[in-house]
């Protein structure tokens, strides 16, 4: 599959990489660049750099880089065609497609088909909510004071209590039920055929951060088990990597500077309904490292809601370890009287909730108070301190570990030095993701040849100019010469160039990092000077090539003179004269 070259350039010209990145990251202006925390590795100090003039990004911490298309591919896990089609829809660019081979028909990717099926299912469920059969669900939502606007925002719907309601609708629309099975919408029967997975349920479409529906959750209305039923994992959905409501909440998270994490669909919807918009929910699973990596794109400050029971304390243990490992600031919110968020905001209002959030203790303080505050006997206190110290041993950051030890010492009355000696008996474990290898710096490359490669990657449409001049034959560095050749061939074949595709392996990483680093740091180029820069760069490369060829011939000539080889002397003298003539002619032409 190949997209029209001019359309790709039109899409790139219409998308502002700063605005696109800001949909998924929090960026701050820093000179002519924008900085934020890298979404591809853990870091405390922002090193993810976005350059608006050149429409590129580069992380000085891990070396990832690219253009607006590459960014979307990496951050959303999209293929190149998926990213192009997404950006085309976003910018209103009509996208004709060229196909090579086969029957000439464009084949949609599996992910695209599942997204389309999920969107179709959401529309069907929304229509059914307004039908006579959806009255019980409408009454339920009204009882819980969910407004029509909230219903519309979250695309709530109703799955009829029938075996083949959705399946018949999809089959009637000519859609593949086999594909719907991969999406988790239908289930294959033992005797053939398919039946609906969701029946007689209030439906919650689950969106990814880009607003694409990846899965569904369904709450039973009336009697039945399970109370909540979720889509199975699929090529587009992993419950440990998605947060309910994030697409709706991300702008409010940026504005408020923190995110509130709750447990269920209705907790998130009720708070949104009450005006608390910076809220997300986990999807029937405990908080995971992937959840926090997703949130770190928008904020490093989180308020997590916990139940004050044994299950809540277990979740607290796990969450604290994750927050420390992700270098995130977290606070623990415990609602009084065993209230859930829905009950609380209905009873006390969102203002009271905001007061509790302001007063919420750091999760580390709450952990120490809740763990060490429950011992009644000597043996219980001893075991609680041991439990707390085992947890401290998992903290890799020395400053955070020492602060933790200080708080334990204050709470337990045990000397800090004694606690530290106990900790140092076992080495602290290193959390996953620690020791990320930094991008190599100071890489030695031919500056002229490297600069032309950089220009070819920034302005791939000019690669044909380099090809016409046959300038790659003058490259002295084989690695850059090979890369230049691949840029030209890739652009001729596909109409686009991505350095991550051209340099995919770990061995290529130093060169790949160097390219993006220099691209971000180099000053912007006026459009009317782009071709002039290419021409000047190529002229200087050819001049350097002539100089090197003459040096080599002169060296061989000196050796031939020392050995008295008259035939070789004549041949080399002729080569030298021809080189000088060619160089003189070239300089006069340029």
MARBA-805606 format. One record per residue (C-alpha): residue in one letter; x, y, z. Coordinates in pm, whole numbers, padded with zeros to 5 digits, always signed. Layout:
+------+--------+--------+--------+
: code :      X :      Y :      Z :
+------+--------+--------+--------+
:    a :      X :      Y :      Z :
...
+------+--------+--------+--------+
! end
This chain:
+------+--------+--------+--------+
: code :      X :      Y :      Z :
+------+--------+--------+--------+
:    x : +00000 : +00000 : +00000 :
:    x : +00128 : +00349 : -00084 :
:    x : -00032 : +00682 : -00009 :
:    x : -00008 : +00974 : -00246 :
:    x : +00320 : +01160 : -00173 :
:    x : +00165 : +01505 : -00192 :
:    x : -00112 : +01404 : +00051 :
:    x : +00142 : +01288 : +00310 :
:    x : +00319 : +01623 : +00285 :
:    x : -00017 : +01803 : +00309 :
:    x : -00104 : +01612 : +00624 :
:    x : +00236 : +01689 : +00780 :
:    x : +00195 : +02057 : +00693 :
:    x : -00150 : +02073 : +00856 :
:    x : -00058 : +01899 : +01183 :
:    x : +00125 : +02098 : +01449 :
:    x : +00349 : +01848 : +01630 :
:    x : +00337 : +02059 : +01948 :
:    x : -00043 : +02049 : +01950 :
:    x : -00049 : +01675 : +01873 :
:    x : +00206 : +01595 : +02145 :
:    x : +00017 : +01819 : +02389 :
:    x : -00289 : +01596 : +02352 :
:    x : -00095 : +01320 : +02525 :
:    x : +00181 : +01502 : +02718 :
:    x : +00221 : +01815 : +02925 :
:    x : +00470 : +02043 : +02746 :
:    x : +00628 : +02370 : +02857 :
:    x : +00798 : +02632 : +02637 :
:    x : +01177 : +02634 : +02664 :
:    x : +01340 : +02871 : +02415 :
:    x : +01235 : +02771 : +02066 :
:    x : +01155 : +02415 : +02182 :
:    x : +00896 : +02257 : +02411 :
:    x : +00989 : +02018 : +02692 :
:    x : +00801 : +01743 : +02873 :
:    x : +00848 : +01409 : +03047 :
:    x : +00927 : +01138 : +02795 :
:    x : +00642 : +00889 : +02737 :
:    x : +00892 : +00620 : +02635 :
:    x : +01105 : +00595 : +02950 :
:    x : +01093 : +00697 : +03315 :
:    x : +01255 : +01028 : +03408 :
:    x : +01222 : +01298 : +03672 :
:    x : +01368 : +01585 : +03468 :
:    x : +01196 : +01658 : +03133 :
:    x : +01417 : +01573 : +02835 :
:    x : +01152 : +01506 : +02569 :
:    x : +01201 : +01792 : +02322 :
:    x : +00955 : +01903 : +02053 :
:    x : +01059 : +02150 : +01784 :
:    x : +00769 : +02333 : +01615 :
:    x : +00971 : +02486 : +01327 :
:    x : +01100 : +02148 : +01210 :
:    x : +00799 : +01947 : +01327 :
:    x : +01018 : +01687 : +01498 :
:    x : +01072 : +01548 : +01848 :
:    x : +01374 : +01402 : +02025 :
:    x : +01434 : +01270 : +02377 :
:    x : +01778 : +01352 : +02512 :
:    x : +01728 : +01081 : +02774 :
:    x : +01649 : +00769 : +02570 :
:    x : +01721 : +00883 : +02213 :
:    x : +01374 : +00830 : +02067 :
:    x : +01287 : +01076 : +01793 :
:    x : +01088 : +01138 : +01480 :
:    x : +00828 : +01352 : +01307 :
:    x : +00455 : +01397 : +01362 :
:    x : +00375 : +01061 : +01197 :
:    x : +00642 : +00876 : +01394 :
:    x : +00519 : +01032 : +01718 :
:    x : +00165 : +00907 : +01662 :
:    x : +00291 : +00562 : +01561 :
:    x : +00500 : +00530 : +01878 :
:    x : +00270 : +00688 : +02133 :
:    x : -00048 : +00520 : +02003 :
:    x : +00108 : +00194 : +01882 :
:    x : -00023 : +00253 : +01529 :
:    x : +00116 : +00129 : +01200 :
:    x : +00217 : +00384 : +00937 :
:    x : -00109 : +00346 : +00737 :
:    x : -00313 : +00372 : +01059 :
:    x : -00130 : +00690 : +01162 :
:    x : -00172 : +00847 : +00816 :
:    x : -00545 : +00770 : +00805 :
:    x : -00596 : +00899 : +01160 :
:    x : -00417 : +01227 : +01083 :
:    x : -00599 : +01260 : +00749 :
:    x : -00935 : +01239 : +00930 :
:    x : -00811 : +01483 : +01195 :
:    x : -00699 : +01740 : +00935 :
:    x : -00975 : +01684 : +00677 :
:    x : -00735 : +01565 : +00405 :
:    x : -00896 : +01336 : +00147 :
:    x : -00666 : +01041 : +00108 :
:    x : -00650 : +00852 : -00225 :
:    x : -00444 : +00536 : -00199 :
:    x : -00208 : +00370 : -00447 :
:    x : -00186 : -00007 : -00423 :
:    x : +00077 : -00242 : -00559 :
:    x : +00008 : -00602 : -00655 :
:    x : -00290 : -00818 : -00559 :
:    x : -00635 : -00719 : -00672 :
:    x : -00579 : -00346 : -00615 :
:    x : -00818 : -00322 : -00318 :
:    x : -00707 : -00162 : +00003 :
:    x : -00699 : -00407 : +00290 :
:    x : -00792 : -00262 : +00626 :
:    x : -00573 : -00371 : +00914 :
:    x : -00711 : -00592 : +01185 :
:    x : -00694 : -00305 : +01435 :
:    x : -00884 : -00073 : +01200 :
:    x : -01158 : -00332 : +01151 :
:    x : -01197 : -00382 : +01526 :
:    x : -01216 : -00005 : +01584 :
:    x : -01487 : +00020 : +01320 :
:    x : -01684 : -00271 : +01466 :
:    x : -01662 : -00121 : +01815 :
:    x : -01781 : +00217 : +01685 :
:    x : -02073 : +00045 : +01509 :
:    x : -02160 : -00145 : +01828 :
:    x : -02149 : +00174 : +02038 :
:    x : -02389 : +00345 : +01797 :
:    x : -02621 : +00044 : +01815 :
:    x : -02617 : +00037 : +02196 :
:    x : -02682 : +00415 : +02208 :
:    x : -02987 : +00374 : +01980 :
:    x : -03118 : +00092 : +02196 :
:    x : -03096 : +00310 : +02506 :
:    x : -03362 : +00536 : +02350 :
:    x : -03581 : +00241 : +02250 :
:    x : -03877 : +00112 : +02454 :
:    x : -03659 : -00178 : +02570 :
:    x : -03408 : +00064 : +02718 :
:    x : -03656 : +00219 : +02966 :
:    x : -03524 : +00022 : +03265 :
:    x : -03172 : +00149 : +03196 :
:    x : -03296 : +00506 : +03146 :
:    x : -03481 : +00484 : +03478 :
:    x : -03169 : +00351 : +03646 :
:    x : -02956 : +00639 : +03513 :
:    x : -03219 : +00891 : +03616 :
:    x : -03230 : +00739 : +03966 :
:    x : -02854 : +00788 : +03989 :
:    x : -02895 : +01148 : +03866 :
:    x : -02681 : +01095 : +03555 :
:    x : -02757 : +01381 : +03316 :
:    x : -02831 : +01343 : +02946 :
:    x : -02513 : +01537 : +02871 :
:    x : -02305 : +01287 : +03071 :
:    x : -02479 : +01000 : +02892 :
:    x : -02387 : +01160 : +02561 :
:    x : -02028 : +01240 : +02663 :
:    x : -01958 : +00884 : +02775 :
:    x : -02165 : +00730 : +02492 :
:    x : -02361 : +00513 : +02736 :
:    x : -02597 : +00258 : +02582 :
:    x : -02808 : -00049 : +02633 :
:    x : -02754 : -00407 : +02516 :
:    x : -03098 : -00569 : +02470 :
:    x : -03172 : -00884 : +02667 :
:    x : -03168 : -01107 : +02359 :
:    x : -02927 : -01369 : +02227 :
:    x : -02859 : -01219 : +01883 :
:    x : -02960 : -00854 : +01892 :
:    x : -02617 : -00704 : +01808 :
:    x : -02513 : -01005 : +01598 :
:    x : -02822 : -00967 : +01376 :
:    x : -02758 : -00594 : +01336 :
:    x : -02398 : -00651 : +01231 :
:    x : -02480 : -00939 : +01002 :
:    x : -02754 : -00730 : +00843 :
:    x : -02495 : -00460 : +00777 :
:    x : -02270 : -00709 : +00598 :
:    x : -02011 : -00716 : +00877 :
:    x : -01801 : -01018 : +00971 :
:    x : -01916 : -01190 : +01291 :
:    x : -01583 : -01374 : +01295 :
:    x : -01414 : -01036 : +01324 :
:    x : -01671 : -00927 : +01583 :
:    x : -01565 : -01232 : +01784 :
:    x : -01204 : -01107 : +01778 :
:    x : -01332 : -00772 : +01902 :
:    x : -01505 : -00950 : +02192 :
:    x : -01855 : -00842 : +02087 :
:    x : -01994 : -01188 : +02011 :
:    x : -01918 : -01545 : +02119 :
:    x : -01903 : -01852 : +01895 :
:    x : -02169 : -02109 : +01980 :
:    x : -02083 : -02477 : +02032 :
:    x : -02310 : -02579 : +01747 :
:    x : -02202 : -02304 : +01510 :
:    x : -02317 : -01946 : +01474 :
:    x : -02258 : -01658 : +01713 :
:    x : -02447 : -01494 : +02000 :
:    x : -02407 : -01159 : +02179 :
:    x : -02159 : -01132 : +02467 :
:    x : -02351 : -00846 : +02631 :
:    x : -02722 : -00897 : +02703 :
:    x : -02957 : -00696 : +02924 :
:    x : -02683 : -00455 : +03035 :
:    x : -02608 : -00086 : +03066 :
:    x : -02310 : -00042 : +02830 :
:    x : -01996 : +00163 : +02893 :
:    x : -01778 : +00212 : +02581 :
:    x : -01409 : +00216 : +02679 :
:    x : -01199 : +00465 : +02483 :
:    x : -00822 : +00488 : +02446 :
:    x : -00657 : +00832 : +02490 :
:    x : -00730 : +00905 : +02123 :
:    x : -01106 : +00859 : +02157 :
:    x : -01114 : +00526 : +01971 :
:    x : -01340 : +00264 : +02131 :
:    x : -01125 : -00034 : +02229 :
:    x : -01369 : -00235 : +02443 :
:    x : -01691 : -00231 : +02647 :
:    x : -01806 : -00281 : +03003 :
:    x : -02160 : -00385 : +03084 :
:    x : -02358 : -00359 : +03410 :
:    x : -02646 : -00600 : +03459 :
:    x : -02986 : -00436 : +03512 :
:    x : -03191 : -00642 : +03751 :
:    x : -03091 : -00989 : +03869 :
:    x : -02796 : -01176 : +03723 :
:    x : -02426 : -01244 : +03749 :
:    x : -02169 : -01114 : +03702 :
:    x : -02274 : -00764 : +03804 :
:    x : -02013 : -00617 : +03567 :
:    x : -01895 : -00788 : +03250 :
:    x : -01597 : -00657 : +03051 :
:    x : -01470 : -00724 : +02700 :
:    x : -01190 : -00979 : +02678 :
:    x : -00846 : -00856 : +02577 :
:    x : -00806 : -00808 : +02203 :
:    x : -00553 : -00671 : +01952 :
:    x : -00662 : -00319 : +02056 :
:    x : -00739 : -00367 : +02426 :
:    x : -00548 : -00459 : +02740 :
:    x : -00725 : -00375 : +03066 :
:    x : -00391 : -00325 : +03246 :
:    x : -00293 : -00059 : +02992 :
:    x : -00614 : +00143 : +02965 :
:    x : -00785 : +00384 : +03204 :
:    x : -01156 : +00456 : +03179 :
:    x : -01235 : +00820 : +03107 :
:    x : -00878 : +00933 : +03031 :
:    x : -00970 : +01070 : +02689 :
:    x : -01235 : +01289 : +02855 :
:    x : -01023 : +01383 : +03157 :
:    x : -00681 : +01463 : +03008 :
:    x : -00736 : +01837 : +02958 :
:    x : -00882 : +01876 : +03310 :
:    x : -00586 : +01678 : +03448 :
:    x : -00351 : +01932 : +03289 :
:    x : -00552 : +02228 : +03418 :
:    x : -00580 : +02096 : +03773 :
:    x : -00226 : +01962 : +03787 :
:    x : -00328 : +01620 : +03922 :
:    x : -00539 : +01316 : +03847 :
:    x : -00790 : +01142 : +04075 :
:    x : -00794 : +00762 : +04035 :
:    x : -01106 : +00567 : +04133 :
:    x : -01206 : +00203 : +04093 :
:    x : -01515 : +00174 : +03874 :
:    x : -01707 : +00313 : +03579 :
:    x : -01978 : +00472 : +03791 :
:    x : -01730 : +00626 : +04032 :
:    x : -01570 : +00811 : +03739 :
:    x : -01903 : +00899 : +03574 :
:    x : -02061 : +01022 : +03900 :
:    x : -01770 : +01252 : +03975 :
:    x : -01768 : +01381 : +03616 :
:    x : -02144 : +01432 : +03642 :
:    x : -02085 : +01640 : +03959 :
:    x : -01826 : +01859 : +03788 :
:    x : -01507 : +01677 : +03894 :
:    x : -01350 : +01625 : +03552 :
:    x : -00989 : +01521 : +03627 :
:    x : -01087 : +01163 : +03718 :
:    x : -01010 : +00821 : +03566 :
:    x : -01093 : +00464 : +03671 :
:    x : -00914 : +00132 : +03649 :
:    x : -01092 : -00140 : +03453 :
:    x : -01151 : -00426 : +03691 :
:    x : -00783 : -00464 : +03769 :
:    x : -00536 : -00334 : +04024 :
:    x : -00329 : -00031 : +03933 :
:    x : -00037 : -00130 : +03707 :
:    x : +00294 : +00018 : +03600 :
:    x : +00147 : +00067 : +03250 :
:    x : -00137 : +00274 : +03400 :
:    x : +00114 : +00506 : +03565 :
:    x : +00325 : +00532 : +03250 :
:    x : +00008 : +00643 : +03071 :
:    x : -00075 : +00902 : +03338 :
:    x : +00281 : +01040 : +03350 :
:    x : +00221 : +01188 : +03006 :
:    x : -00021 : +01432 : +03166 :
:    x : +00084 : +01474 : +03528 :
:    x : +00320 : +01347 : +03799 :
:    x : +00071 : +01420 : +04077 :
:    x : -00196 : +01161 : +04156 :
:    x : -00464 : +01124 : +04422 :
:    x : -00569 : +00760 : +04461 :
:    x : -00892 : +00656 : +04631 :
:    x : -00856 : +00359 : +04870 :
:    x : -01101 : +00165 : +05087 :
:    x : -01008 : +00159 : +05459 :
:    x : -01031 : -00223 : +05475 :
:    x : -00786 : -00512 : +05431 :
:    x : -00834 : -00519 : +05052 :
:    x : -00774 : -00144 : +05039 :
:    x : -00455 : -00179 : +05242 :
:    x : -00329 : -00451 : +05009 :
:    x : -00397 : -00223 : +04713 :
:    x : -00215 : +00054 : +04899 :
:    x : +00098 : -00162 : +04942 :
:    x : +00110 : -00243 : +04572 :
:    x : +00026 : +00111 : +04459 :
:    x : +00289 : +00276 : +04679 :
:    x : +00561 : +00057 : +04532 :
:    x : +00443 : +00148 : +04181 :
:    x : +00425 : +00522 : +04251 :
:    x : +00776 : +00525 : +04397 :
:    x : +00909 : +00323 : +04103 :
:    x : +00748 : +00564 : +03856 :
:    x : +00882 : +00875 : +04035 :
:    x : +00529 : +01007 : +04086 :
:    x : +00391 : +01212 : +04371 :
:    x : +00085 : +01036 : +04512 :
:    x : -00167 : +01111 : +04785 :
:    x : -00412 : +00870 : +04951 :
:    x : -00778 : +00968 : +04968 :
:    x : -00996 : +00781 : +05218 :
:    x : -01363 : +00882 : +05217 :
:    x : -01539 : +00886 : +05556 :
:    x : -01809 : +00645 : +05674 :
:    x : -01730 : +00391 : +05403 :
:    x : -01879 : +00617 : +05132 :
:    x : -01810 : +00554 : +04767 :
:    x : -01749 : +00861 : +04546 :
:    x : -02105 : +00859 : +04412 :
:    x : -02261 : +00858 : +04760 :
:    x : -02016 : +01117 : +04887 :
:    x : -02067 : +01383 : +04617 :
:    x : -02446 : +01337 : +04634 :
:    x : -02443 : +01380 : +05012 :
:    x : -02175 : +01648 : +05057 :
:    x : -02117 : +01797 : +04711 :
:    x : -01799 : +01829 : +04499 :
:    x : -01667 : +02117 : +04713 :
:    x : -01631 : +01892 : +05015 :
:    x : -01451 : +01634 : +04802 :
:    x : -01205 : +01900 : +04689 :
:    x : -01140 : +01986 : +05056 :
:    x : -01059 : +01622 : +05133 :
:    x : -00829 : +01604 : +04832 :
:    x : -00642 : +01913 : +04953 :
:    x : -00598 : +01753 : +05297 :
:    x : -00508 : +01406 : +05161 :
:    x : -00176 : +01286 : +05305 :
:    x : +00117 : +01167 : +05097 :
:    x : +00064 : +00800 : +05025 :
:    x : +00392 : +00716 : +05201 :
:    x : +00276 : +00891 : +05521 :
:    x : -00060 : +00720 : +05507 :
:    x : +00110 : +00383 : +05456 :
:    x : +00330 : +00428 : +05762 :
:    x : +00043 : +00556 : +05976 :
:    x : -00193 : +00278 : +05870 :
:    x : +00062 : -00005 : +05898 :
:    x : +00248 : +00100 : +06213 :
:    x : -00054 : +00244 : +06387 :
:    x : -00235 : -00089 : +06426 :
:    x : -00003 : -00287 : +06652 :
:    x : -00127 : -00352 : +07006 :
:    x : +00129 : -00599 : +07143 :
:    x : +00509 : -00614 : +07127 :
:    x : +00494 : -00901 : +06878 :
:    x : +00247 : -00716 : +06655 :
:    x : +00459 : -00401 : +06653 :
:    x : +00772 : -00602 : +06577 :
:    x : +00604 : -00773 : +06281 :
:    x : +00460 : -00442 : +06153 :
:    x : +00805 : -00275 : +06162 :
:    x : +00950 : -00576 : +05983 :
:    x : +00681 : -00547 : +05715 :
:    x : +00750 : -00176 : +05672 :
:    x : +01126 : -00234 : +05650 :
:    x : +01081 : -00505 : +05389 :
:    x : +00891 : -00252 : +05184 :
:    x : +01163 : +00012 : +05233 :
:    x : +01412 : -00237 : +05090 :
:    x : +01225 : -00215 : +04759 :
:    x : +01279 : +00162 : +04730 :
:    x : +01569 : +00224 : +04495 :
:    x : +01591 : +00604 : +04537 :
:    x : +01825 : +00669 : +04831 :
:    x : +01667 : +01002 : +04933 :
:    x : +01315 : +00856 : +04937 :
:    x : +01443 : +00552 : +05127 :
:    x : +01604 : +00768 : +05395 :
:    x : +01290 : +00980 : +05432 :
:    x : +01087 : +00663 : +05472 :
:    x : +01325 : +00531 : +05739 :
:    x : +01305 : +00862 : +05925 :
:    x : +00924 : +00846 : +05935 :
:    x : +00931 : +00482 : +06052 :
:    x : +01178 : +00577 : +06325 :
:    x : +00954 : +00861 : +06439 :
:    x : +00646 : +00639 : +06440 :
:    x : +00804 : +00335 : +06605 :
:    x : +01055 : +00503 : +06835 :
:    x : +01338 : +00286 : +06696 :
:    x : +01674 : +00453 : +06627 :
:    x : +01728 : +00548 : +06258 :
:    x : +02081 : +00409 : +06254 :
:    x : +01955 : +00071 : +06370 :
:    x : +01686 : +00067 : +06101 :
:    x : +01941 : +00160 : +05833 :
:    x : +02172 : -00122 : +05940 :
:    x : +01879 : -00361 : +05913 :
:    x : +01799 : -00236 : +05564 :
:    x : +02158 : -00264 : +05441 :
:    x : +02176 : -00630 : +05529 :
:    x : +01997 : -00689 : +05199 :
:    x : +02061 : -00486 : +04885 :
:    x : +01768 : -00277 : +04761 :
:    x : +01597 : -00429 : +04463 :
:    x : +01610 : -00238 : +04138 :
:    x : +01265 : -00166 : +03996 :
:    x : +01185 : -00247 : +03638 :
:    x : +01294 : +00030 : +03403 :
:    x : +01590 : +00146 : +03615 :
:    x : +01925 : +00196 : +03450 :
:    x : +01792 : +00314 : +03116 :
:    x : +02086 : +00346 : +02882 :
:    x : +02148 : +00707 : +02782 :
:    x : +02180 : +00811 : +02422 :
:    x : +02542 : +00815 : +02315 :
:    x : +02693 : +01158 : +02263 :
:    x : +02990 : +01293 : +02077 :
:    x : +02953 : +01046 : +01791 :
:    x : +03225 : +01094 : +01528 :
:    x : +03073 : +01141 : +01182 :
:    x : +03171 : +01332 : +00870 :
:    x : +02991 : +01665 : +00938 :
:    x : +02921 : +01749 : +00572 :
:    x : +02787 : +01406 : +00483 :
:    x : +02590 : +01384 : +00806 :
:    x : +02433 : +01724 : +00748 :
:    x : +02314 : +01622 : +00402 :
:    x : +02162 : +01303 : +00549 :
:    x : +01989 : +01516 : +00810 :
:    x : +01850 : +01746 : +00541 :
:    x : +01729 : +01446 : +00337 :
:    x : +01540 : +01315 : +00638 :
:    x : +01385 : +01655 : +00716 :
:    x : +01300 : +01725 : +00348 :
:    x : +01265 : +01379 : +00188 :
:    x : +01104 : +01528 : -00123 :
:    x : +01452 : +01670 : -00202 :
:    x : +01608 : +01321 : -00196 :
:    x : +01558 : +01299 : -00572 :
:    x : +01780 : +01607 : -00613 :
:    x : +02059 : +01419 : -00434 :
:    x : +01995 : +01118 : -00656 :
:    x : +02010 : +01326 : -00976 :
:    x : +02347 : +01471 : -00872 :
:    x : +02479 : +01120 : -00788 :
:    x : +02642 : +01280 : -00485 :
:    x : +02635 : +00963 : -00275 :
:    x : +02923 : +00832 : -00488 :
:    x : +03131 : +01106 : -00325 :
:    x : +03054 : +00995 : +00032 :
:    x : +03363 : +00883 : +00220 :
:    x : +03176 : +00714 : +00507 :
:    x : +03015 : +00382 : +00399 :
:    x : +02750 : +00390 : +00674 :
:    x : +02621 : +00733 : +00569 :
:    x : +02644 : +00643 : +00202 :
:    x : +02431 : +00333 : +00260 :
:    x : +02179 : +00531 : +00466 :
:    x : +02153 : +00797 : +00195 :
:    x : +02088 : +00529 : -00067 :
:    x : +01813 : +00376 : +00149 :
:    x : +01651 : +00719 : +00198 :
:    x : +01631 : +00768 : -00179 :
:    x : +01500 : +00418 : -00251 :
:    x : +01244 : +00433 : +00032 :
:    x : +01112 : +00769 : -00083 :
:    x : +01084 : +00645 : -00443 :
:    x : +00895 : +00334 : -00332 :
:    x : +00675 : +00458 : -00045 :
:    x : +00670 : +00836 : -00067 :
:    x : +00780 : +00885 : +00293 :
:    x : +01095 : +00837 : +00501 :
:    x : +01124 : +00739 : +00868 :
:    x : +01468 : +00708 : +01024 :
:    x : +01334 : +00456 : +01278 :
:    x : +01242 : +00225 : +00991 :
:    x : +01570 : +00287 : +00807 :
:    x : +01776 : +00235 : +01124 :
:    x : +01575 : -00020 : +01325 :
:    x : +01837 : -00221 : +01514 :
:    x : +02023 : -00158 : +01839 :
:    x : +02348 : -00129 : +01641 :
:    x : +02194 : +00165 : +01452 :
:    x : +02083 : +00344 : +01769 :
:    x : +02387 : +00578 : +01813 :
:    x : +02349 : +00711 : +01458 :
:    x : +01969 : +00737 : +01492 :
:    x : +02002 : +00931 : +01818 :
:    x : +02268 : +01159 : +01670 :
:    x : +02045 : +01244 : +01374 :
:    x : +01753 : +01352 : +01594 :
:    x : +01973 : +01529 : +01844 :
:    x : +02136 : +01741 : +01574 :
:    x : +01802 : +01803 : +01402 :
:    x : +01649 : +01943 : +01721 :
:    x : +01954 : +02156 : +01798 :
:    x : +02011 : +02290 : +01445 :
:    x : +01855 : +02631 : +01370 :
:    x : +01540 : +02635 : +01154 :
:    x : +01572 : +02678 : +00778 :
:    x : +01356 : +02912 : +00567 :
:    x : +01165 : +02723 : +00301 :
:    x : +01314 : +02932 : +00022 :
:    x : +01665 : +02838 : +00137 :
:    x : +01613 : +02463 : +00160 :
:    x : +01724 : +02385 : -00195 :
:    x : +02016 : +02628 : -00163 :
:    x : +02129 : +02441 : +00147 :
:    x : +02113 : +02112 : -00042 :
:    x : +02312 : +02252 : -00333 :
:    x : +02578 : +02412 : -00111 :
:    x : +02612 : +02096 : +00098 :
:    x : +02649 : +01875 : -00210 :
:    x : +02906 : +02110 : -00364 :
:    x : +03122 : +02100 : -00052 :
:    x : +03096 : +01720 : -00033 :
:    x : +03213 : +01687 : -00393 :
:    x : +03496 : +01931 : -00332 :
:    x : +03608 : +01730 : -00033 :
:    x : +03587 : +01412 : -00243 :
:    x : +03813 : +01564 : -00511 :
:    x : +04058 : +01670 : -00241 :
:    x : +04065 : +01319 : -00096 :
:    x : +04106 : +01155 : -00439 :
:    x : +04397 : +01386 : -00523 :
:    x : +04557 : +01309 : -00187 :
:    x : +04534 : +00935 : -00249 :
:    x : +04674 : +00964 : -00601 :
:    x : +04957 : +01187 : -00478 :
:    x : +05043 : +00932 : -00208 :
:    x : +05053 : +00647 : -00464 :
:    x : +05256 : +00864 : -00703 :
:    x : +05515 : +00929 : -00432 :
:    x : +05544 : +00554 : -00367 :
:    x : +05578 : +00484 : -00742 :
:    x : +05855 : +00745 : -00772 :
:    x : +06040 : +00590 : -00477 :
:    x : +06018 : +00245 : -00639 :
:    x : +06111 : +00376 : -00986 :
:    x : +05797 : +00231 : -01153 :
:    x : +05779 : +00454 : -01464 :
:    x : +05461 : +00297 : -01608 :
:    x : +05270 : +00348 : -01283 :
:    x : +05409 : +00704 : -01256 :
:    x : +05265 : +00789 : -01601 :
:    x : +04927 : +00633 : -01518 :
:    x : +04898 : +00813 : -01183 :
:    x : +05011 : +01142 : -01333 :
:    x : +04738 : +01107 : -01595 :
:    x : +04479 : +01031 : -01319 :
:    x : +04589 : +01338 : -01125 :
:    x : +04558 : +01565 : -01429 :
:    x : +04210 : +01429 : -01510 :
:    x : +04096 : +01484 : -01151 :
:    x : +04219 : +01846 : -01162 :
:    x : +04041 : +01907 : -01493 :
:    x : +03714 : +01754 : -01363 :
:    x : +03738 : +01957 : -01044 :
:    x : +03805 : +02279 : -01232 :
:    x : +03511 : +02212 : -01466 :
:    x : +03280 : +02132 : -01173 :
:    x : +03377 : +02446 : -00981 :
:    x : +03314 : +02665 : -01286 :
:    x : +02971 : +02507 : -01338 :
:    x : +02863 : +02545 : -00977 :
+------+--------+--------+--------+
! end
